[in-house]
Amino acid sequence: MMREAEYFSVVGPRGHFEAYPGQPFEEFTPESCADIRDWVIGTPDDVINWVEERIKTPGGLVV
């Protein structure tokens, strides 16, 4: 994930990973990138809970 974040921070579309405009790459963490991109990292139970929460939210689960 961090390799992808670093690549995008160099080629231009930093907004895919930035918590705020102009955020330096050095501040990116796997957790911050996952939060910004709405990814889930964890156990199978974490994924199940993440999917169930998205299903409850109108427009929240895009497959």
DRENTORKOL-3810 file (N, C-alpha, C; in nm, 4 decimals):
REM DRENTORKOL-3810
@n.u->0.0823; n.v->-0.1185; n.w->0.0000; ca.u->0.0000; ca.v->0.0000; ca.w->0.0000; c.u->0.0869; c.v->0.1251; c.w->0.0000
@n.u->0.1923; n.v->0.1260; n.w->0.0802; ca.u->0.2748; ca.v->0.2468; ca.w->0.0896; c.u->0.3486; c.v->0.2728; c.w->-0.0408
@n.u->0.3841; n.v->0.1672; n.w->-0.1146; ca.u->0.4483; ca.v->0.1862; ca.w->-0.2443; c.u->0.3527; c.v->0.2580; c.w->-0.3390
@n.u->0.2266; n.v->0.2188; n.w->-0.3383; ca.u->0.1253; ca.v->0.2854; ca.w->-0.4211; c.u->0.1077; c.v->0.4306; c.w->-0.3775
@n.u->0.1023; n.v->0.4542; n.w->-0.2485; ca.u->0.0861; ca.v->0.5906; ca.w->-0.1975; c.u->0.2057; c.v->0.6769; c.w->-0.2370
@n.u->0.3255; n.v->0.6208; n.w->-0.2272; ca.u->0.4442; ca.v->0.6980; ca.w->-0.2649; c.u->0.4431; c.v->0.7278; c.w->-0.4141
@n.u->0.4073; n.v->0.6304; n.w->-0.4952; ca.u->0.3991; ca.v->0.6510; ca.w->-0.6398; c.u->0.3037; c.v->0.7660; c.w->-0.6722
@n.u->0.1832; n.v->0.7613; n.w->-0.6162; ca.u->0.0864; ca.v->0.8663; ca.w->-0.6457; c.u->0.1273; c.v->1.0012; c.w->-0.5889
@n.u->0.2036; n.v->1.0003; n.w->-0.4816; ca.u->0.2479; ca.v->1.1281; ca.w->-0.4269; c.u->0.3516; c.v->1.1927; c.w->-0.5183
@n.u->0.4177; n.v->1.1123; n.w->-0.5999; ca.u->0.5186; ca.v->1.1644; ca.w->-0.6923; c.u->0.4563; c.v->1.2046; c.w->-0.8264
@n.u->0.3661; n.v->1.1232; n.w->-0.8803; ca.u->0.3137; ca.v->1.1483; ca.w->-1.0149; c.u->0.1976; c.v->1.2462; c.w->-1.0187
@n.u->0.1413; n.v->1.2816; n.w->-0.9049; ca.u->0.0418; ca.v->1.3869; ca.w->-0.9099; c.u->-0.0839; c.v->1.3705; c.w->-0.8282
@n.u->-0.1591; n.v->1.2619; n.w->-0.8420; ca.u->-0.2883; ca.v->1.2561; ca.w->-0.7725; c.u->-0.2758; c.v->1.2253; c.w->-0.6239
@n.u->-0.2056; n.v->1.3129; n.w->-0.5537; ca.u->-0.1824; ca.v->1.2937; ca.w->-0.4105; c.u->-0.3122; c.v->1.2907; c.w->-0.3303
@n.u->-0.4146; n.v->1.3572; n.w->-0.3810; ca.u->-0.5404; ca.v->1.3641; ca.w->-0.3089; c.u->-0.6010; c.v->1.2294; c.w->-0.2771
@n.u->-0.5565; n.v->1.1267; n.w->-0.3464; ca.u->-0.6067; ca.v->0.9929; ca.w->-0.3179; c.u->-0.5598; c.v->0.9418; c.w->-0.1823
@n.u->-0.4575; n.v->1.0056; n.w->-0.1259; ca.u->-0.4010; ca.v->0.9587; ca.w->0.0004; c.u->-0.3824; c.v->1.0686; c.w->0.1036
@n.u->-0.3983; n.v->1.1940; n.w->0.0648; ca.u->-0.3732; ca.v->1.3053; ca.w->0.1570; c.u->-0.4869; c.v->1.3242; c.w->0.2569
@n.u->-0.4524; n.v->1.3487; n.w->0.3815; ca.u->-0.5517; ca.v->1.3842; ca.w->0.4822; c.u->-0.5848; c.v->1.5330; c.w->0.4722
@n.u->-0.4913; n.v->1.6102; n.w->0.4183; ca.u->-0.5122; ca.v->1.7538; ca.w->0.3947; c.u->-0.4250; c.v->1.7948; c.w->0.2761
@n.u->-0.4622; n.v->1.8998; n.w->0.2034; ca.u->-0.3859; ca.v->1.9411; ca.w->0.0853; c.u->-0.2399; c.v->1.9703; c.w->0.1201
@n.u->-0.1511; n.v->1.9167; n.w->0.0395; ca.u->-0.0093; ca.v->1.9416; ca.w->0.0583; c.u->0.0577; c.v->1.8554; c.w->0.1642
@n.u->-0.0136; n.v->1.7569; n.w->0.2157; ca.u->0.0441; ca.v->1.6713; ca.w->0.3205; c.u->0.1697; c.v->1.6032; c.w->0.2667
@n.u->0.2822; n.v->1.6133; n.w->0.3376; ca.u->0.4044; ca.v->1.5477; ca.w->0.2920; c.u->0.3932; c.v->1.3953; c.w->0.3018
@n.u->0.4561; n.v->1.3272; n.w->0.2074; ca.u->0.4502; ca.v->1.1815; ca.w->0.2057; c.u->0.5012; c.v->1.1216; c.w->0.3367
@n.u->0.5968; n.v->1.1854; n.w->0.3993; ca.u->0.6542; ca.v->1.1330; ca.w->0.5227; c.u->0.5493; c.v->1.1162; c.w->0.6330
@n.u->0.4383; n.v->1.1883; n.w->0.6227; ca.u->0.3311; ca.v->1.1763; ca.w->0.7225; c.u->0.2323; c.v->1.0652; c.w->0.6894
@n.u->0.2396; n.v->1.0090; n.w->0.5697; ca.u->0.1486; ca.v->0.9010; ca.w->0.5324; c.u->0.1836; c.v->0.7771; c.w->0.6149
@n.u->0.0821; n.v->0.7081; n.w->0.6608; ca.u->0.1000; ca.v->0.5799; ca.w->0.7280; c.u->0.0073; c.v->0.4794; c.w->0.6604
@n.u->0.0317; n.v->0.3510; n.w->0.6775; ca.u->-0.0632; ca.v->0.2544; ca.w->0.6210; c.u->-0.2055; c.v->0.2787; c.w->0.6712
@n.u->-0.2178; n.v->0.3140; n.w->0.7987; ca.u->-0.3510; ca.v->0.3380; ca.w->0.8555; c.u->-0.4172; c.v->0.4613; c.w->0.7943
@n.u->-0.3401; n.v->0.5683; n.w->0.7769; ca.u->-0.3991; ca.v->0.6904; ca.w->0.7202; c.u->-0.4381; c.v->0.6681; c.w->0.5745
@n.u->-0.3560; n.v->0.5952; n.w->0.5006; ca.u->-0.3892; ca.v->0.5669; ca.w->0.3608; c.u->-0.5142; c.v->0.4795; c.w->0.3516
@n.u->-0.5234; n.v->0.3796; n.w->0.4384; ca.u->-0.6411; ca.v->0.2925; ca.w->0.4388; c.u->-0.7664; c.v->0.3716; c.w->0.4734
@n.u->-0.7573; n.v->0.4621; n.w->0.5709; ca.u->-0.8731; ca.v->0.5431; ca.w->0.6093; c.u->-0.9181; c.v->0.6337; c.w->0.4951
@n.u->-0.8234; n.v->0.6996; n.w->0.4317; ca.u->-0.8563; ca.v->0.7912; ca.w->0.3222; c.u->-0.9195; c.v->0.7153; c.w->0.2060
@n.u->-0.8648; n.v->0.5993; n.w->0.1724; ca.u->-0.9138; ca.v->0.5206; ca.w->0.0596; c.u->-1.0332; c.v->0.4333; c.w->0.0968
@n.u->-1.0709; n.v->0.4307; n.w->0.2242; ca.u->-1.1805; ca.v->0.3481; ca.w->0.2747; c.u->-1.1532; c.v->0.2001; c.w->0.2513
@n.u->-1.0309; n.v->0.1605; n.w->0.2804; ca.u->-0.9913; ca.v->0.0206; ca.w->0.2753; c.u->-0.9994; c.v->-0.0362; c.w->0.4155
@n.u->-1.0047; n.v->-0.1672; n.w->0.4249; ca.u->-1.0029; ca.v->-0.2319; ca.w->0.5555; c.u->-0.8776; c.v->-0.3183; c.w->0.5654
@n.u->-0.8122; n.v->-0.3100; n.w->0.6794; ca.u->-0.6947; ca.v->-0.3923; ca.w->0.7084; c.u->-0.7231; c.v->-0.4627; c.w->0.8394
@n.u->-0.7124; n.v->-0.5930; n.w->0.8399; ca.u->-0.7347; ca.v->-0.6638; ca.w->0.9645; c.u->-0.7674; c.v->-0.8091; c.w->0.9432
@n.u->-0.8384; n.v->-0.8623; n.w->1.0393; ca.u->-0.8756; ca.v->-1.0033; ca.w->1.0388; c.u->-0.9986; c.v->-1.0236; c.w->0.9502
@n.u->-1.0305; n.v->-1.1486; n.w->0.9187; ca.u->-1.1547; ca.v->-1.1738; ca.w->0.8458; c.u->-1.2773; c.v->-1.1155; c.w->0.9172
@n.u->-1.2780; n.v->-1.1209; n.w->1.0499; ca.u->-1.3897; ca.v->-1.0619; ca.w->1.1250; c.u->-1.3955; c.v->-0.9106; c.w->1.1063
@n.u->-1.2788; n.v->-0.8458; n.w->1.0993; ca.u->-1.2748; ca.v->-0.7018; ca.w->1.0733; c.u->-1.3369; c.v->-0.6703; c.w->0.9377
@n.u->-1.3063; n.v->-0.7527; n.w->0.8393; ca.u->-1.3607; ca.v->-0.7316; ca.w->0.7046; c.u->-1.5120; c.v->-0.7515; c.w->0.7049
@n.u->-1.5571; n.v->-0.8553; n.w->0.7698; ca.u->-1.7014; ca.v->-0.8812; ca.w->0.7776; c.u->-1.7725; c.v->-0.7635; c.w->0.8434
@n.u->-1.7199; n.v->-0.7149; n.w->0.9547; ca.u->-1.7809; ca.v->-0.5993; ca.w->1.0225; c.u->-1.7796; c.v->-0.4764; c.w->0.9336
@n.u->-1.6694; n.v->-0.4542; n.w->0.8619; ca.u->-1.6579; ca.v->-0.3399; ca.w->0.7711; c.u->-1.7649; c.v->-0.3467; c.w->0.6623
@n.u->-1.7803; n.v->-0.4650; n.w->0.6012; ca.u->-1.8805; ca.v->-0.4820; ca.w->0.4951; c.u->-2.0212; c.v->-0.4633; c.w->0.5516
@n.u->-2.0496; n.v->-0.5218; n.w->0.6660; ca.u->-2.1828; ca.v->-0.5081; ca.w->0.7258; c.u->-2.2159; c.v->-0.3624; c.w->0.7552
@n.u->-2.1196; n.v->-0.2862; n.w->0.8041; ca.u->-2.1433; ca.v->-0.1437; ca.w->0.8305; c.u->-2.1682; c.v->-0.0675; c.w->0.7004
@n.u->-2.0948; n.v->-0.1011; n.w->0.5958; ca.u->-2.1140; ca.v->-0.0327; ca.w->0.4671; c.u->-2.2503; c.v->-0.0641; c.w->0.4076
@n.u->-2.2972; n.v->-0.1873; n.w->0.4260; ca.u->-2.4285; ca.v->-0.2265; ca.w->0.3742; c.u->-2.5381; c.v->-0.1460; c.w->0.4422
@n.u->-2.5214; n.v->-0.1167; n.w->0.5712; ca.u->-2.6217; ca.v->-0.0397; ca.w->0.6461; c.u->-2.6268; c.v->0.1063; c.w->0.6045
@n.u->-2.5183; n.v->0.1569; n.w->0.5479; ca.u->-2.5077; ca.v->0.2984; ca.w->0.5122; c.u->-2.5529; c.v->0.3182; c.w->0.3680
@n.u->-2.6567; n.v->0.3982; n.w->0.3437; ca.u->-2.7014; ca.v->0.4198; ca.w->0.2050; c.u->-2.5854; c.v->0.4727; c.w->0.1189
@n.u->-2.5629; n.v->0.4025; n.w->0.0084; ca.u->-2.4553; ca.v->0.4404; ca.w->-0.0820; c.u->-2.3168; c.v->0.4101; c.w->-0.0285
@n.u->-2.3085; n.v->0.3329; n.w->0.0794; ca.u->-2.1807; ca.v->0.3122; ca.w->0.1465; c.u->-2.0987; c.v->0.1965; c.w->0.0967
@n.u->-2.1559; n.v->0.1053; n.w->0.0199; ca.u->-2.0794; ca.v->-0.0097; ca.w->-0.0278; c.u->-2.0775; c.v->-0.0058; c.w->-0.1798
@n.u->-1.9587; n.v->0.0128; n.w->-0.2335; ca.u->-1.9415; ca.v->0.0141; ca.w->-0.3791; c.u->-1.8591; c.v->-0.1078; c.w->-0.4156
@n.u->-1.9156; n.v->-0.1946; n.w->-0.4980; ca.u->-1.8432; ca.v->-0.3169; ca.w->-0.5385; c.u->-1.8160; c.v->-0.3163; c.w->-0.6857
END
